[in-house]
Amino acid sequence: YRLEQYLSFMTGLQGIAKPPDYHVHAPAQTPGADGIIEVNRLMGRLGTIFNTLPVARGEVALLYSMSQNLSAQAHNMDDNYEGGGHTRAKLLLTYIAGKISHIPLFPIVEEDVTDGTLAAHHKAVILTGINYLDPTVIAALEEYARNGGAVLVTDDCQVQIPGATKLGVPASTKQYDLVQDLWRQQNQKESMRQRAAWRFMKAAEPLAAALQSQLAKLGIKPVLACDNPNVFVTRQGTTDVEYLFAVNATGDEKSNTQLGVQPATATLTFPNDGHTMYDAVRGSAVAELKGKA
């Protein structure tokens, strides 16, 4: 519960919400009650910052393609949600790869490509699991690449875009396919066990490495230096005040639950640019930085 809420907050979503099976009228019977209390208090301490701050788009966009979804359904009328692997499996893996790389990926749609939003706000865009795009979108991406933007595609993409660069690895659906196959075989228990978040994070590691390497060539660096890939980081705000978030997502491989998280350590490195650092969680100066350059 904590991880779900904190990741949503880091993404810039306004407000928080509990799952429907967490009963507010019977907190003693809700296993996650302590998490709800903790998150509510922390969010209250941070305040409504995302009501006033501009959206932190970041340098890298991730394309959600309706062209691909409709094309996949046209070829397979039973494909209502998968988009030929694009929607659920490959976008998920690429999103996780961005988190592991400490480079947040901002979601965009095809209209953002054609109306100039992509070119105005992002240095690079990633395409994953896309075999078909509307010709106007391809033309806009070609122009974007010609004008200096980077169009990066996972190796499984079949769509041809002049000026695009292959990442060198596919967005693998192996773990996702295993979960689905086990469910179809009516082995629900093992299917649920294989859905553990840490398994998908491991599956995303090759893509994360390729992504970080390619983005480094473009001068795009992690938003915050962190030596633990399982600690996800973001930066919000671009003016006098910036919010830096770090959330532990280290999976507990011994846990029987899908979302088991275990404690972890990480070293975060901040730029020595004269800014005053304040620990918004503990409500004090950052003691760990005292006396350090």
C-alpha positions as YAML, in Angstrom:
chain: A
units: angstrom
residues:
- id: 1
  name: TYR
  ca: [0.00, 0.00, 0.00]
- id: 2
  name: ARG
  ca: [2.77, 2.44, 0.91]
- id: 3
  name: LEU
  ca: [4.67, 1.77, -2.29]
- id: 4
  name: GLU
  ca: [1.55, 2.15, -4.44]
- id: 5
  name: GLN
  ca: [0.67, 5.51, -2.89]
- id: 6
  name: TYR
  ca: [4.21, 6.88, -2.88]
- id: 7
  name: LEU
  ca: [4.86, 5.96, -6.52]
- id: 8
  name: SER
  ca: [1.58, 7.62, -7.52]
- id: 9
  name: PHE
  ca: [2.50, 10.72, -5.53]
- id: 10
  name: MET
  ca: [5.96, 10.81, -7.14]
- id: 11
  name: THR
  ca: [4.33, 10.68, -10.56]
- id: 12
  name: GLY
  ca: [2.43, 13.86, -9.74]
- id: 13
  name: LEU
  ca: [-1.05, 12.44, -9.20]
- id: 14
  name: GLN
  ca: [-3.15, 14.70, -6.99]
- id: 15
  name: GLY
  ca: [-4.83, 13.06, -4.03]
- id: 16
  name: ILE
  ca: [-4.65, 9.52, -2.68]
- id: 17
  name: ALA
  ca: [-7.15, 6.67, -2.58]
- id: 18
  name: LYS
  ca: [-7.36, 3.39, -0.75]
- id: 19
  name: PRO
  ca: [-8.20, 0.05, -2.43]
- id: 20
  name: PRO
  ca: [-11.87, -0.99, -2.02]
- id: 21
  name: ASP
  ca: [-11.04, -3.94, 0.25]
- id: 22
  name: TYR
  ca: [-9.41, -1.65, 2.86]
- id: 23
  name: HIS
  ca: [-12.30, -0.91, 5.22]
- id: 24
  name: VAL
  ca: [-12.15, 2.54, 6.74]
- id: 25
  name: HIS
  ca: [-15.00, 1.68, 9.10]
- id: 26
  name: ALA
  ca: [-13.16, -1.38, 10.47]
- id: 27
  name: PRO
  ca: [-9.45, -0.46, 10.62]
- id: 28
  name: ALA
  ca: [-8.67, -3.24, 13.10]
- id: 29
  name: GLN
  ca: [-9.68, -5.79, 10.46]
- id: 30
  name: THR
  ca: [-7.60, -4.16, 7.72]
- id: 31
  name: PRO
  ca: [-4.02, -5.49, 7.54]
- id: 32
  name: GLY
  ca: [-2.84, -2.34, 5.75]
- id: 33
  name: ALA
  ca: [-4.29, 0.11, 8.27]
- id: 34
  name: ASP
  ca: [-0.84, 1.14, 9.55]
- id: 35
  name: GLY
  ca: [0.22, 1.91, 5.99]
- id: 36
  name: ILE
  ca: [-2.86, 4.05, 5.40]
- id: 37
  name: ILE
  ca: [-2.19, 6.05, 8.55]
- id: 38
  name: GLU
  ca: [1.48, 6.53, 7.70]
- id: 39
  name: VAL
  ca: [0.77, 7.68, 4.16]
- id: 40
  name: ASN
  ca: [-2.02, 10.05, 5.20]
- id: 41
  name: ARG
  ca: [0.20, 11.73, 7.76]
- id: 42
  name: LEU
  ca: [3.16, 12.04, 5.41]
- id: 43
  name: MET
  ca: [1.05, 13.44, 2.57]
- id: 44
  name: GLY
  ca: [-0.44, 15.94, 4.99]
- id: 45
  name: ARG
  ca: [3.07, 17.01, 5.99]
- id: 46
  name: LEU
  ca: [4.18, 17.48, 2.39]
- id: 47
  name: GLY
  ca: [1.05, 19.47, 1.56]
- id: 48
  name: THR
  ca: [-0.77, 19.90, -1.73]
- id: 49
  name: ILE
  ca: [2.40, 20.60, -3.72]
- id: 50
  name: PHE
  ca: [1.12, 19.17, -6.98]
- id: 51
  name: ASN
  ca: [-1.83, 21.57, -7.03]
- id: 52
  name: THR
  ca: [0.54, 24.44, -7.73]
- id: 53
  name: LEU
  ca: [3.75, 23.04, -9.24]
- id: 54
  name: PRO
  ca: [3.93, 22.67, -13.02]
- id: 55
  name: VAL
  ca: [3.89, 19.12, -14.31]
- id: 56
  name: ALA
  ca: [7.40, 17.65, -14.25]
- id: 57
  name: ARG
  ca: [7.49, 16.05, -17.68]
- id: 58
  name: GLY
  ca: [11.12, 14.99, -17.64]
- id: 59
  name: GLU
  ca: [13.40, 14.60, -20.62]
- id: 60
  name: VAL
  ca: [12.17, 11.20, -21.83]
- id: 61
  name: ALA
  ca: [8.67, 10.31, -23.07]
- id: 62
  name: LEU
  ca: [7.06, 6.88, -23.46]
- id: 63
  name: LEU
  ca: [4.52, 6.51, -26.26]
- id: 64
  name: TYR
  ca: [1.14, 4.87, -25.67]
- id: 65
  name: SER
  ca: [-0.07, 4.03, -29.18]
- id: 66
  name: MET
  ca: [-3.75, 3.78, -30.01]
- id: 67
  name: SER
  ca: [-2.79, 2.99, -33.60]
- id: 68
  name: GLN
  ca: [-1.08, -0.17, -32.38]
- id: 69
  name: ASN
  ca: [-4.01, -1.11, -30.16]
- id: 70
  name: LEU
  ca: [-6.57, -0.77, -32.97]
- id: 71
  name: SER
  ca: [-4.33, -2.56, -35.45]
- id: 72
  name: ALA
  ca: [-3.85, -5.46, -33.03]
- id: 73
  name: GLN
  ca: [-7.59, -5.76, -32.48]
- id: 74
  name: ALA
  ca: [-8.28, -5.60, -36.22]
- id: 75
  name: HIS
  ca: [-6.05, -8.64, -36.65]
- id: 76
  name: ASN
  ca: [-7.34, -10.43, -33.56]
- id: 77
  name: MET
  ca: [-10.86, -9.63, -32.37]
- id: 78
  name: ASP
  ca: [-10.14, -11.37, -29.05]
- id: 79
  name: ASP
  ca: [-7.41, -8.84, -28.29]
- id: 80
  name: ASN
  ca: [-9.40, -6.32, -26.27]
- id: 81
  name: TYR
  ca: [-6.77, -5.21, -23.78]
- id: 82
  name: GLU
  ca: [-3.31, -6.40, -24.84]
- id: 83
  name: GLY
  ca: [-2.62, -4.30, -27.94]
- id: 84
  name: GLY
  ca: [-0.62, -7.17, -29.39]
- id: 85
  name: GLY
  ca: [1.62, -7.07, -26.32]
- id: 86
  name: HIS
  ca: [2.03, -3.29, -26.38]
- id: 87
  name: THR
  ca: [-0.47, -2.16, -23.77]
- id: 88
  name: ARG
  ca: [-0.05, -4.42, -20.76]
- id: 89
  name: ALA
  ca: [3.20, -6.32, -21.14]
- id: 90
  name: LYS
  ca: [5.73, -4.14, -22.93]
- id: 91
  name: LEU
  ca: [4.70, -0.73, -21.66]
- id: 92
  name: LEU
  ca: [4.80, -2.15, -18.14]
- id: 93
  name: LEU
  ca: [8.30, -3.59, -18.61]
- id: 94
  name: THR
  ca: [9.59, -0.35, -20.14]
- id: 95
  name: TYR
  ca: [8.08, 1.72, -17.34]
- id: 96
  name: ILE
  ca: [9.85, -0.49, -14.80]
- id: 97
  name: ALA
  ca: [13.10, -0.22, -16.78]
- id: 98
  name: GLY
  ca: [12.90, 3.55, -16.48]
- id: 99
  name: LYS
  ca: [12.41, 3.29, -12.74]
- id: 100
  name: ILE
  ca: [15.41, 0.97, -12.37]
- id: 101
  name: SER
  ca: [17.48, 3.40, -14.45]
- id: 102
  name: HIS
  ca: [16.42, 6.30, -12.21]
- id: 103
  name: ILE
  ca: [15.18, 8.07, -15.35]
- id: 104
  name: PRO
  ca: [11.41, 8.68, -15.13]
- id: 105
  name: LEU
  ca: [9.49, 8.11, -18.37]
- id: 106
  name: PHE
  ca: [6.62, 10.51, -19.02]
- id: 107
  name: PRO
  ca: [3.61, 8.93, -20.80]
- id: 108
  name: ILE
  ca: [2.40, 10.57, -24.01]
- id: 109
  name: VAL
  ca: [-0.17, 9.70, -26.66]
- id: 110
  name: GLU
  ca: [-0.04, 10.06, -30.43]
- id: 111
  name: GLU
  ca: [-1.70, 13.47, -30.36]
- id: 112
  name: ASP
  ca: [1.25, 14.71, -28.29]
- id: 113
  name: VAL
  ca: [3.51, 13.69, -31.16]
- id: 114
  name: THR
  ca: [1.53, 15.31, -33.94]
- id: 115
  name: ASP
  ca: [0.67, 18.59, -32.17]
- id: 116
  name: GLY
  ca: [4.26, 19.41, -31.18]
- id: 117
  name: THR
  ca: [4.02, 18.62, -27.45]
- id: 118
  name: LEU
  ca: [6.74, 15.96, -27.74]
- id: 119
  name: ALA
  ca: [9.13, 18.30, -29.54]
- id: 120
  name: ALA
  ca: [8.46, 21.14, -27.11]
- id: 121
  name: HIS
  ca: [9.05, 19.22, -23.88]
- id: 122
  name: HIS
  ca: [11.13, 16.06, -24.40]
- id: 123
  name: LYS
  ca: [14.59, 15.21, -25.70]
- id: 124
  name: ALA
  ca: [13.74, 11.58, -26.44]
- id: 125
  name: VAL
  ca: [10.79, 9.27, -26.90]
- id: 126
  name: ILE
  ca: [10.68, 5.50, -26.45]
- id: 127
  name: LEU
  ca: [8.55, 3.17, -28.57]
- id: 128
  name: THR
  ca: [7.96, -0.37, -27.36]
- id: 129
  name: GLY
  ca: [5.82, -3.18, -28.75]
- id: 130
  name: ILE
  ca: [4.63, -1.08, -31.71]
- id: 131
  name: ASN
  ca: [4.20, -2.72, -35.10]
- id: 132
  name: TYR
  ca: [1.90, -0.15, -36.69]
- id: 133
  name: LEU
  ca: [1.52, 3.62, -36.47]
- id: 134
  name: ASP
  ca: [-0.71, 6.02, -38.33]
- id: 135
  name: PRO
  ca: [1.32, 7.59, -41.19]
- id: 136
  name: THR
  ca: [0.87, 11.09, -39.72]
- id: 137
  name: VAL
  ca: [2.48, 9.92, -36.48]
- id: 138
  name: ILE
  ca: [5.38, 8.34, -38.37]
- id: 139
  name: ALA
  ca: [5.89, 11.58, -40.30]
- id: 140
  name: ALA
  ca: [5.87, 13.61, -37.08]
- id: 141
  name: LEU
  ca: [8.38, 11.27, -35.43]
- id: 142
  name: GLU
  ca: [10.61, 11.46, -38.51]
- id: 143
  name: GLU
  ca: [10.55, 15.26, -38.32]
- id: 144
  name: TYR
  ca: [11.23, 15.12, -34.58]
- id: 145
  name: ALA
  ca: [14.32, 12.96, -35.20]
- id: 146
  name: ARG
  ca: [15.46, 15.20, -38.05]
- id: 147
  name: ASN
  ca: [15.31, 18.21, -35.72]
- id: 148
  name: GLY
  ca: [17.48, 16.57, -33.07]
- id: 149
  name: GLY
  ca: [15.03, 14.56, -31.00]
- id: 150
  name: ALA
  ca: [15.88, 10.94, -30.24]
- id: 151
  name: VAL
  ca: [13.41, 8.22, -31.25]
- id: 152
  name: LEU
  ca: [14.42, 5.05, -29.42]
- id: 153
  name: VAL
  ca: [12.71, 1.74, -30.21]
- id: 154
  name: THR
  ca: [12.92, -1.64, -28.53]
- id: 155
  name: ASP
  ca: [14.08, -4.38, -30.89]
- id: 156
  name: ASP
  ca: [10.67, -6.07, -30.96]
- id: 157
  name: CYS
  ca: [9.09, -3.06, -32.72]
- id: 158
  name: GLN
  ca: [8.31, -3.71, -36.39]
- id: 159
  name: VAL
  ca: [7.23, -0.18, -37.32]
- id: 160
  name: GLN
  ca: [9.81, 1.61, -39.49]
- id: 161
  name: ILE
  ca: [10.62, 5.19, -38.58]
- id: 162
  name: PRO
  ca: [13.41, 7.02, -40.45]
- id: 163
  name: GLY
  ca: [15.99, 8.34, -38.03]
- id: 164
  name: ALA
  ca: [15.01, 6.02, -35.17]
- id: 165
  name: THR
  ca: [17.60, 4.13, -33.10]
- id: 166
  name: LYS
  ca: [17.25, 0.56, -31.89]
- id: 167
  name: LEU
  ca: [17.97, 0.02, -28.21]
- id: 168
  name: GLY
  ca: [19.64, -3.32, -28.87]
- id: 169
  name: VAL
  ca: [17.27, -5.39, -26.72]
- id: 170
  name: PRO
  ca: [13.58, -6.27, -26.95]
- id: 171
  name: ALA
  ca: [10.92, -5.59, -24.36]
- id: 172
  name: SER
  ca: [10.61, -9.19, -23.22]
- id: 173
  name: THR
  ca: [7.16, -10.55, -22.38]
- id: 174
  name: LYS
  ca: [8.53, -13.81, -20.98]
- id: 175
  name: GLN
  ca: [7.43, -13.24, -17.38]
- id: 176
  name: TYR
  ca: [4.07, -11.81, -18.40]
- id: 177
  name: ASP
  ca: [3.45, -14.74, -20.75]
- id: 178
  name: LEU
  ca: [4.33, -17.21, -17.98]
- id: 179
  name: VAL
  ca: [1.75, -15.64, -15.67]
- id: 180
  name: GLN
  ca: [-0.92, -15.84, -18.38]
- id: 181
  name: ASP
  ca: [-0.06, -19.42, -19.39]
- id: 182
  name: LEU
  ca: [-0.25, -20.66, -15.79]
- id: 183
  name: TRP
  ca: [-3.65, -19.02, -15.38]
- id: 184
  name: ARG
  ca: [-4.96, -20.65, -18.55]
- id: 185
  name: GLN
  ca: [-3.70, -23.99, -17.22]
- id: 186
  name: GLN
  ca: [-5.82, -23.30, -14.11]
- id: 187
  name: ASN
  ca: [-2.72, -23.20, -11.95]
- id: 188
  name: GLN
  ca: [-3.88, -20.01, -10.27]
- id: 189
  name: LYS
  ca: [-1.69, -20.38, -7.19]
- id: 190
  name: GLU
  ca: [1.56, -20.49, -9.17]
- id: 191
  name: SER
  ca: [0.29, -17.80, -11.53]
- id: 192
  name: MET
  ca: [-0.25, -15.47, -8.59]
- id: 193
  name: ARG
  ca: [3.18, -16.34, -7.16]
- id: 194
  name: GLN
  ca: [4.82, -15.46, -10.46]
- id: 195
  name: ARG
  ca: [3.18, -12.03, -10.41]
- id: 196
  name: ALA
  ca: [5.54, -10.84, -7.67]
- id: 197
  name: ALA
  ca: [6.77, -7.36, -8.51]
- id: 198
  name: TRP
  ca: [10.43, -8.30, -8.00]
- id: 199
  name: ARG
  ca: [10.17, -10.91, -10.76]
- id: 200
  name: PHE
  ca: [9.08, -8.27, -13.26]
- id: 201
  name: MET
  ca: [11.84, -5.97, -12.06]
- id: 202
  name: LYS
  ca: [14.41, -8.67, -12.77]
- id: 203
  name: ALA
  ca: [12.87, -9.20, -16.21]
- id: 204
  name: ALA
  ca: [13.31, -5.47, -16.91]
- id: 205
  name: GLU
  ca: [17.01, -5.32, -15.99]
- id: 206
  name: PRO
  ca: [18.44, -5.93, -19.53]
- id: 207
  name: LEU
  ca: [16.17, -3.26, -20.99]
- id: 208
  name: ALA
  ca: [17.06, -0.87, -18.15]
- id: 209
  name: ALA
  ca: [20.79, -1.28, -18.82]
- id: 210
  name: ALA
  ca: [20.35, -0.65, -22.55]
- id: 211
  name: LEU
  ca: [18.09, 2.30, -21.90]
- id: 212
  name: GLN
  ca: [20.46, 3.97, -19.47]
- id: 213
  name: SER
  ca: [23.43, 3.41, -21.80]
- id: 214
  name: GLN
  ca: [21.66, 4.92, -24.81]
- id: 215
  name: LEU
  ca: [20.29, 7.88, -22.87]
- id: 216
  name: ALA
  ca: [23.76, 8.59, -21.42]
- id: 217
  name: LYS
  ca: [25.02, 9.01, -24.99]
- id: 218
  name: LEU
  ca: [22.36, 11.69, -25.43]
- id: 219
  name: GLY
  ca: [23.46, 13.49, -22.28]
- id: 220
  name: ILE
  ca: [20.37, 12.39, -20.35]
- id: 221
  name: LYS
  ca: [21.30, 11.39, -16.82]
- id: 222
  name: PRO
  ca: [19.38, 9.98, -13.85]
- id: 223
  name: VAL
  ca: [17.42, 12.64, -11.97]
- id: 224
  name: LEU
  ca: [19.25, 11.70, -8.79]
- id: 225
  name: ALA
  ca: [22.42, 9.65, -8.25]
- id: 226
  name: CYS
  ca: [21.49, 6.46, -6.41]
- id: 227
  name: ASP
  ca: [23.50, 3.26, -6.11]
- id: 228
  name: ASN
  ca: [20.48, 0.97, -5.56]
- id: 229
  name: PRO
  ca: [18.36, 0.21, -8.68]
- id: 230
  name: ASN
  ca: [15.49, -0.89, -6.45]
- id: 231
  name: VAL
  ca: [15.13, 2.58, -4.94]
- id: 232
  name: PHE
  ca: [13.04, 4.68, -7.32]
- id: 233
  name: VAL
  ca: [13.70, 8.42, -7.55]
- id: 234
  name: THR
  ca: [12.03, 11.45, -9.08]
- id: 235
  name: ARG
  ca: [12.42, 15.22, -9.08]
- id: 236
  name: GLN
  ca: [9.48, 17.62, -9.01]
- id: 237
  name: GLY
  ca: [9.68, 21.38, -9.46]
- id: 238
  name: THR
  ca: [11.97, 23.54, -11.58]
- id: 239
  name: THR
  ca: [12.11, 26.84, -9.71]
- id: 240
  name: ASP
  ca: [13.47, 27.87, -6.31]
- id: 241
  name: VAL
  ca: [12.07, 24.80, -4.56]
- id: 242
  name: GLU
  ca: [12.60, 21.24, -5.77]
- id: 243
  name: TYR
  ca: [11.20, 18.05, -4.28]
- id: 244
  name: LEU
  ca: [13.42, 14.97, -4.52]
- id: 245
  name: PHE
  ca: [11.70, 11.65, -3.82]
- id: 246
  name: ALA
  ca: [13.28, 8.27, -3.14]
- id: 247
  name: VAL
  ca: [11.07, 5.23, -2.48]
- id: 248
  name: ASN
  ca: [12.28, 1.75, -1.61]
- id: 249
  name: ALA
  ca: [10.81, -0.89, -3.95]
- id: 250
  name: THR
  ca: [13.17, -3.75, -3.08]
- id: 251
  name: GLY
  ca: [11.16, -6.94, -3.42]
- id: 252
  name: ASP
  ca: [11.19, -9.60, -0.74]
- id: 253
  name: GLU
  ca: [11.89, -12.80, -2.65]
- id: 254
  name: LYS
  ca: [10.99, -14.89, 0.42]
- id: 255
  name: SER
  ca: [7.58, -13.30, 0.81]
- id: 256
  name: ASN
  ca: [4.44, -15.22, -0.10]
- id: 257
  name: THR
  ca: [2.76, -12.04, -1.29]
- id: 258
  name: GLN
  ca: [3.05, -10.43, -4.70]
- id: 259
  name: LEU
  ca: [4.12, -7.07, -3.35]
- id: 260
  name: GLY
  ca: [6.36, -8.03, -0.45]
- id: 261
  name: VAL
  ca: [8.96, -5.32, 0.17]
- id: 262
  name: GLN
  ca: [12.05, -5.62, 2.35]
- id: 263
  name: PRO
  ca: [14.29, -2.97, 3.91]
- id: 264
  name: ALA
  ca: [17.24, -1.79, 1.84]
- id: 265
  name: THR
  ca: [20.12, 0.65, 2.01]
- id: 266
  name: ALA
  ca: [21.11, 3.16, -0.65]
- id: 267
  name: THR
  ca: [23.52, 6.02, -1.10]
- id: 268
  name: LEU
  ca: [21.97, 9.14, -2.61]
- id: 269
  name: THR
  ca: [24.29, 11.80, -4.02]
- id: 270
  name: PHE
  ca: [23.05, 15.38, -4.27]
- id: 271
  name: PRO
  ca: [24.67, 18.22, -6.23]
- id: 272
  name: ASN
  ca: [26.62, 20.71, -4.12]
- id: 273
  name: ASP
  ca: [24.99, 23.73, -5.77]
- id: 274
  name: GLY
  ca: [24.36, 25.90, -2.75]
- id: 275
  name: HIS
  ca: [20.76, 24.83, -2.20]
- id: 276
  name: THR
  ca: [19.58, 24.19, 1.35]
- id: 277
  name: MET
  ca: [18.52, 20.58, 1.85]
- id: 278
  name: TYR
  ca: [15.54, 19.79, 4.05]
- id: 279
  name: ASP
  ca: [14.20, 16.36, 5.04]
- id: 280
  name: ALA
  ca: [10.45, 16.70, 4.53]
- id: 281
  name: VAL
  ca: [9.73, 13.24, 6.02]
- id: 282
  name: ARG
  ca: [11.54, 13.75, 9.32]
- id: 283
  name: GLY
  ca: [10.89, 17.48, 9.41]
- id: 284
  name: SER
  ca: [14.49, 18.62, 9.86]
- id: 285
  name: ALA
  ca: [17.73, 19.35, 8.08]
- id: 286
  name: VAL
  ca: [19.35, 16.37, 6.37]
- id: 287
  name: ALA
  ca: [21.63, 15.20, 9.15]
- id: 288
  name: GLU
  ca: [23.53, 12.80, 6.88]
- id: 289
  name: LEU
  ca: [24.82, 15.76, 4.81]
- id: 290
  name: LYS
  ca: [26.17, 17.75, 7.72]
- id: 291
  name: GLY
  ca: [29.76, 18.80, 7.14]
- id: 292
  name: LYS
  ca: [29.97, 17.12, 3.72]
- id: 293
  name: ALA
  ca: [30.94, 18.91, 0.52]
...
